[in-house]
Amino acid sequence: MDKITLTFPDGSSREVSFRSKGSSVVGWFDSPSDIVALKVDNEVMSLCRPLRTNAKIEPVRINSKDGSEIYRRSLCFVLAAAAHELFPDFRLLVGHSLGYGYYYTLDRDSPLSAVEISSLEERMRSLVSADLPIFTEHVSYDEACAITEKLGLTETRRQLEYRCKPRVLLNRLGGIALENFADVYFSPLVERTGILSVFELKQYGEGFLLRFPTSSEPKKLSDFQDNPKIFEVYKNYKAWGQRVGVTSAAALNEIIAKRKMNDFIDITETFQAQNFARVAEQIHNHGSVKVVLIAGPSSSGKTTSAKKLALQLQALGYRPHVLSLDSYYVGRERNPKDENGNYDYECLEALDIPYLNQNLLDLFSGKEIEVPSYNFDLGERFFSGKKMKIEENDILIMEGIHGLNDKLTPLVKPELKFKIYLSALTQLNLDDHNRVPTSDNRLIRRIVRDANFRGKSAAATIGMWESVQKGERLHIFPFQNNADAVLNTALDYELPVLKVYVEPALRAVKPSQAEYTEASRLLRFLSQFNAISSDYVPSQSIIREFIGGSAFKY
């Protein structure tokens, strides 16, 4: 086949030579300088990769979700190359995201100094100014092992013990003084470094942040927004991972291969239970708490967390009661609508705040209330005769997205409230340079739950995920630092369990569907983990909220 036909978003088509590079066609689109990749039948492809089949193509621009992810990954790649040149005897380790940036440390006893961080940023900028090519190539398995060993990519080499393909795809950086830097390919990168001019390194904690622009404003950095409580939880969780010797996909795969999963699952669940117990002690020591407010983004495990916390409070002598915020929707007639004319159930105004606060005040004064319910089919509130009264050792638990926003409970005195933020903040990395995004963890949870309990396809869940994340950015993340405590609901063994459920659902997404872009990316991501049977998962685990078989009633 000498020619292939490419179909463009406007319906027009052109013939190009078989194996033409993606970069050879970007000039046919408007504003080609903003294009960082192509979607080929809805799969994102690096501009340096050859086009092999007749396909529908569209540009991936720098100000899109996919484009900003490519920009960030490419910056990480350039940082890794610069760190390898300046600090060849130490490993650069990526951490979690923080305020439009990724946290990094160097694997040595002393933290990086301000001067060293400045030198690292200066070297990155020189690599960007040189507009070096970033290209991908297949090498043999033995070559990949030799390259990663020579470059000191410890966890990448270790992972190759569990991903034994005859050909391994590498990203390479060309044209620098040291031998060409390479790393294993996970997802597309930009074709050349010159586009990566907007970034900074900022000293933080014992390491530094690689800061990058938002997708909406790719030409500038936003103001830094610190989240010290989230960072402290991550730091403690990472230290725990280092103590038990499991900080990467390779380490987890090794445990699975050696059939030591039972012990690791027990350790992981016990550590999480200890954290729930610690927060229950904080509530008890507070002395005057009448209501515990739990908030967290989608699929952070709010429902199970409320039940697990209730058990810990019972062990301290309390009698917990759950009051559902869903019962306080104003009803369809009064519910606000979003800019598209759809009902906005995530805004604060969707809840009957005055009625909720009056119920709370009545309960705290010893009065009995009739608890409302809500009919989602009819879109209206009703009463079923359920009563509630708060006695001396009783405590309320309410979970919902607005729990950390004081506008939810303006009439309740601060000393009566204890606010908890939940985050599924995994400390695992794929390898030294590639992180496991918290949002991916939650999206996979949600796809599994929606398929199991709501009859939704993976495509349907992926299709609404951007809207879900928009609601989180508006109504949850701005209030993280209002929390009295932060609980991490991620479990380091969960991705191998969820993999069994989610992979068939993701494979059912067709290349003709827009959601295929995300589905194919998640499948590549999950391929790094060996599977674990759900039989190993304890009945009270948070994972059971998504896969079923929980000892709790929902």
N, C-alpha and C positions, 0 to 999 in steps of 0.2 A: 504494500500500500504506500504510494508516494504522497498522496494528499489526504487531508482530513478536513471535515467541514465544521466550523465553529459557528454556533448560533448565539446572537447577542440579545441583551434584554429587550431591545426594541423589535425583535423578530427578524431582523436582517441576518444574513449569514455570509461567511467568507471562507474560502479555501486557503489552507496553509500547508506547508510541507510537514510531512510526518516527522515527529520528534523536534519540531520547532520549540524553542524555549518560550515560556510564558512571557518573558520580558519583551519578546519580539512583537507582541500584539497589544501591549498596553497603550501604544500611541494611537490606537483606533478609538480610544475612549476620551472623553473630556477630562481636563486636568490630570494628565497621566502622572505628574510628579507626586500626587497624593495617593497613588496606588501602591500598596505594599505586597499584594498577593492577588491571586485569582481564585474564584470559585468555579470549579470545573464539575458540572453536574452536582452542584451543591457541596462539593468537597473542597476545602481550602488547600491550595497548592502554592508552594514557593515559586517565585518568578524564575528561578534558575532551573526548575524541573521541566523536562520535555513533555509536550502534548502528544498523546499517543492515539486518541480515539475521537470519533465524531462526538461533539458534546455541546451542551449549553454552557456559556461562560458569562461571568459578570465580575466587575472589579471589586476588590476588597480595599476600601480606602482607610487612611490612617485615623479618621475620625469615627469609624464604626467600632462596634464591640470586638469583632474579629480582628480588625486592624490594630486596635490598641493592645490586644493580647499579643499579637505578633511583635509589635514595637517593644513591649516589655520583655518578652522572651529574648529578643535580639539584644537588648541592652544587657540582660543578664549574661548572655554569651560573651559579649565584648568585655564585661567586667571580669568574667572568669579568665579570659585570655590575658588581660592586664595583670590580674592577681598572680597568675601562673608565672608571668615574666618577672614581676617584682618580688614575689615571695615564693620561689620555687620549692622551698623545703616545707611549706605548710599548706594545708588544705583550706580552701575557701568554702564556707558552709552557709547555705541559704536557710533562712528561717521563715517566719510568717509575714503576712502583709500588715502594714501599719500606715494609715494616712496616705494613701497613694504612694506607697513605697514598700520595698522588701527589706527585711532586717537580715544583716549578714554578720558573721563573726569569722575569725581566723582560728584554725585549730592549733593554738599554742597557749602557753601559760599566761602571757601578758596580752592585754587588749591592744588594738591598733591605736597609735597616737594620732593626734590631729595632723601632724606633719606627714605621717605615713598615709593617712586617708587623703590628704591633699595631693600627694604624689600619685596615688592610685587614680584619683579623678583626672589629674593632668595626663596620665598615660592613656586613660580611656578617651579623653578628648583628642589626643594625637592620633589614636586609631580611627576615630570618627572623621577627623579632618583629612586623613589619608584616603578616605572613601574606598576602603578595602573590600574586595569581594567576599561574600559569605556563600559558600556553595555546598551542595550535598553530594555524597557519592557512596556507592556500595563498596564495602570491602569484605574480604572473607572473615569468617569467625576468628580464625587464628590471628589475622592481622588486627582485628578489633581488640582482641585480648592484649596483643603486644603494644598497640598504640595507647590504650588506657593505662597499662602498667607503666609505660615510659613517661606518660604525662602525670602520673601519680593520682589518677582518678580512682581512688580506692573503692568507693561504693559502686561506681559504674562498672568497674572490672568484676566486682563481687556479684553484681546482678547478672552478668553474662554467664555465670554458672547456672542460672535458672532460666535463661533465655537463649537457648543454643540453636540459633538459626544459622544456616550456611552462609547467608549474606547479612551484614549489619549495615544499616544506613547511618552515616556520620555527617555532622555539620563540620565544615572546615573554615578557618579564617586564613586567608592568604596574604602574602606580601609583607610580613613583619620580620624583624631581625631574627627572632628565634625560630626554630622549626615550626612549621604550620601548626597552629593550635586546632584541636579537634575535640568534639564531644558527641555523644550518641544523640541521634535525632529523636525527638519526641513529637514535635509539631513544627510547622513552617516558621522560618525566620525571614527577615528582609534580605534582599539580594545584595545590597551594599551597605557599608557602615555609615555613609555620608548622611543618610536621612535621620540618624539617631542623635541629633544635636541638642535635644531638650531633655536634660536630666541634671541631677546633682547628687553628690555623696554628702551625707549629713551625719556627723558623729552622734551616736545614740547608745546609751547603756554601755555594754562592754564591746560593742561593735559599731556598726554604722548602717544607715539606711540608703538604699539606692532609690532615689525619688524620681518619679516619672509623671508625665502629664495625664490628665483625664482624657477620655475619648471625646468629650464634647469640646475641649479646648486643647488640641494636640500641640499647639505652638508655644505653650507657656506652662510653668509649674504653678499649681494652686498653693495657697498658704498651708503650711503644715498644721495638721490637727492631731494632737497627741491623744493617745488612749492608754494612760499608764496602768489602769486596772487590767485591761485586756493583756497588755504586755507582761505584767507580773504573773498572770495566770499561765501564759505561754511559757515564760521563763521557767517557772516551777515544773510545768509539765514536761518541758524539754529536758530538764535536769533529771526527772524521773525516768524518762526514756533512756538517757545515758546510763543511769544506774542499773537498769534491767537489761541494757545492751541491745535495745531495739529502737533504732532511730531512722531506719530506711526500709524500703520495699525489699531489698536484698536480705536484710536481717530477718524480716518477717517470713519471707519465702524459705529461709533456712530453717526456721522453727517448724514450718509446715512440712518441709521435706523430711525432717528428723522426727516427725510425729510427736512433737512436744506441745501441741496446741492446747491441750487441756490445762496444763499448768499455766501457760501464758494467759489464757482467757480468765482463769481464776484470779491471777495476780491483777490483771487489768480491771476486772469488775470490782475486786476488793479495794483497789486504789480509788476508783470512782466512788464507791460507797463511803470511804473515809472522807472524801471531800463533801459529800452530802451531809455526813454526820458533823463535820466541822461547821458548815453553814447553819445547821440546826442549833449547834451550841452558840453560835453568834446571835441567833434569834433569841435563844433563852437568856443569854447574858445581857441582851438589850433591855430586858425587864418589863417593858410596857407595850410590846407589840400585840396588836389585835388583828392585823391583816398582813399577809405576805403576798406581795405582788410579783408575779413571775412574767418576764417578757423575754422574747428572743425571736430571731428570724425564722422563716419557714423551715420546718423539718429539723429544728434544733432539739426536738424531743420534749416540748413543754408539758404535754399531757402526762407522760410517764414520769418526768422529773417532779411534777407536782405530787404524784402518788408516792414516789420514793422519798421525797422530803416529808410527806405526811407520816410515813412509817418512822422516820428518824425523830420527828417531833413527838409521836406517840411514845417512843422509847424514853423520852424525857418527861413524860407525864401529861402531855397536852392531848386534847381531843380536837383534831383538825376537821374543819368543814370546808367543802369546796363550793364556791359561788361562781358560776359560769358567767363571764362577760357576754357570751353569746345571747344570754337571756335578756340583755338590756338594749338590743337594737331598737331604734326608734320606729321601725316599720317602713314598708316600702313607700308609703305615701309621703313620709317626711325625709326619707333617705336622700342625701345629696348625690349628684351625678358627677362623673368626671368629664374631662374635656371632649370625650367621644360620645357623651350622652348615656353611658352605662352607669349602673348603680355602683357607687364607690363605698364598699363595705369596710374599707380599711382606714378611712379617715375618722378622726375622733368624733366628728359630728354625726356619724352613723350610730353612735351610742347615746342613750338617754342619760346624760350625765347628772342632771338634777335628781332624777328618780333613783339612780344608783346611789348617789351620795346620801339621800334621805334614808334609804334602806340601811346603809352602813351606820349612819348616826343612830337610827332606831335600834339596831342590833347592839351597838356599843353601849347604849344606855339601858340595856336589859330588856328591851321590848321584843315581842315576837313579830316576825314579818311573814307574809305569804310570798314565797319565792316565785318569780315569774318564769315562764318558759317562752320559747320563740318557735313559731312554725315557719320554717324556711320555704316551704312550698307556697304557703299563702302570703308570706311576708308580713306577718303580724304577731304581736305578743298575745299570750293567753295564760290563764292560771289553772293549775290542775289540783289545787288544794294542798300543795306541799308547804309546810311551815318550817321556820328556822328561828332558833333563839340561841344566843351566845351566853354560856355560863362562865364561871370564873376561870376555869382551865381550858376553855375552848379558844380556838384560833382559826381565822378564816384564811383560805388560800385561794387566790384568784390569778388565773393565767390568761394572758392575751397580749397583743402587740403593743398596747398603750400603757402597759403596767409601769414603765419607768417615767412616764410623762405625768407631772404633778397636776396637769389640767384634768386628768381623769378623776382624781379624788381631791378637789380643791377644799372641800369642807372637812376633811379628815386631818387631824393634827399630825405633823411630821413624826412625832415620837410614837405614834400608834402604827406607823407603816414601816415595813422592811421590804426593800426592793432587790430583786435578784435578776441578773442578766444571764441568759444562757447562750453559749456559743459552742458549735461543734468544731472545736479548734484542734485539729490533729497535729501532732508534733512530728509525724513521719514525713520524710522526703522520699522522692523517687530515687535520687542519688545525691551527691554532694551539691549539685547546682540546680536541680529541678525539684520544685516544691509540690506538695499536695494541696491544692487550693481548698479552703474551707467551703466555698460555695459549690465546688464540685461534689464534695462529700454530701452536702445537704440536697443537691439536685438528685443525686443517685438515690438517696433515701426517699425522696418524694416520688420519683418515678416508680420505685418498688411499691410504696404505699398506695399510690393512685391506681396502679395496676391491680393490686391485691384487693383493695377495699372500695374503690370508687369506679371501677370499670373503665379507667382512662388508659389510652395508649401512651407509649413513650412520647410520640410526636405531639400529642395534646398537652402533656405536661411540659415538655420543652417549649412549646409554643407560647405558653402563658408565663414562663419563668422570668422573662424580662420585665413583665408587668409586676410580678411578685417582688422582684428585686428593687424596682422603683419604689414600691410601697415601703420596703424595708429602709431604703435610704431616706425617705421622708419621715417615717413614723417610729423607727426603732433605733437606728444607728446614732442619730443626733443625741440620744438620751443615755448612751451606754455608761457615761461617767457619772450618771445620777445613781447608779446601783450601789447598794450597800455591800453586795457580794456578787462575785462572778463565778458561775459554775460551768466547767467544760464538760459537755455531754458526748464528745467524741470518744470512741473506743478503738484502740489501735488495730484490732483484729477485724473490724466491721467490713472494710472494703472487700476482703476475700469472701466474706459471707454474702454480702449484697450482690457481688459479682454473679453468683449462681442465678439470682432472680432477674437481674437487670440486663444481662447480655442478650438473652432471647428477645426481650422487648426492644432493645436498641437495634438489633439486627432486622427487626420488622419494619424499621423506618426506611422508606424507599429513597433512592437518589433523586427522584423527581420532586420530593418534598423539601421545603426550605429547612425543616428541622434536621435533615440528614447531616448538615454541617456539624451540628453539635453532637449528634448521635455517633458519627464516625470518630470525632475527637475523643469522646468518652470511651469508646471501644478501644482506641489506642492506649488511652490512659489505663484502663482496667487490665489490659494485656500484661501489665507489669506485675500483677499479683496472681499467685496461685490461689485456687479456690479452697474454701473451707465449708464443710457441710453445716447446715443450720442446726443439726442435732447437737452440736457442741454448745449452742447458745443457751445460757440460763433463762429460766421462765420469767424472771423479773428484770431482765436486761432491757435497756432502752431500745436495742435493736428489734426487740419483739414488737414494738409499736409499729414497725414498718413491714416486718415479714410475717407477723401473726404468731399465735401460740403463746401469748402473754398470760401470766398469772393474774394480771390486773384486768379489771373490767373497764371498758371505754364507753 
